[in-house]
Amino acid sequence: MELKSLVIVAIAAVASATPVDKRQQGGGDGPYGPGKYSTESSLGSHTIYMPSNAGDTKLPVLVWGNGGCGSDGTSNSALLQQIASYGYLAISSGGPGQQGSTTAKMMTESIDWAVANAGKGQYANVDATKIAAAGFSCGGVEAYAQIWDPRVATIGIFSSGLLTNQTAASHFEKPILYCMGGTGDIAYENGERDFDNLPENTPAWKGNLDVGHGGTLFDANGGLFGKAGLNWLEWIFRNDEEAKAYFQGGYSADGWKVETHALDKLEPLD
């Protein structure tokens, strides 16, 4: 899979996303919703998603890379508003409706900003000791680049896989979630190869749905890709038993074709 092809396919998927005016109303079905997005002058060219009614709930952090490494920070708002509504701070590279391209460095900037602002002002409830990096397509490659950052606890790969240094996964030790779109997903072979290359003791879950590149990310609340992603965060950051059960067999009701890797070695942070 070449980077150019991956970017073109991802951009085509983004073009079918929900109109901006509907996204601005907020979304997600979580108890702290709706999840809404905004921008911060102290973090230019990024989009910040927060729950509207978090109360005193501690908010783990998700940093996100968009399909095609595109700069529209609302292109995956269905997913990110859903996650925010369950009590998370999510930061997408790129501003709302912004054009251009992102880089892995921008995701690192999101992490730096979250760490610097956690516990302050409107971000008083943000828990920057619990950070995940994830992304779709080219954005997944950006997420992989964060795996060496000691502040990042886990990685989420959505229709993506390494494009260069293709044996790097043999050195990955942090828990990884793979949500892939089956053999019709342009990133299928890359994701399969990365999963197969993981070290023996690296916890990982890989699920395939025959839905193609990007899967259900643009469905309401991110669809089944969003469901798996949220459960992964809930298991790792909140040690939620229902979320854990999803990866121990609950996924079968959703039609996932699954392979797992050392899940017994996954240690939640809560």
Summary of the structure (lengths in Angstrom):
residues: 270
radius of gyration: 16.5
end to end distance: 37.7
largest distance: 46.5
contacts: 1054
relative contact order: 0.14
helix: 37%
strand: 23%
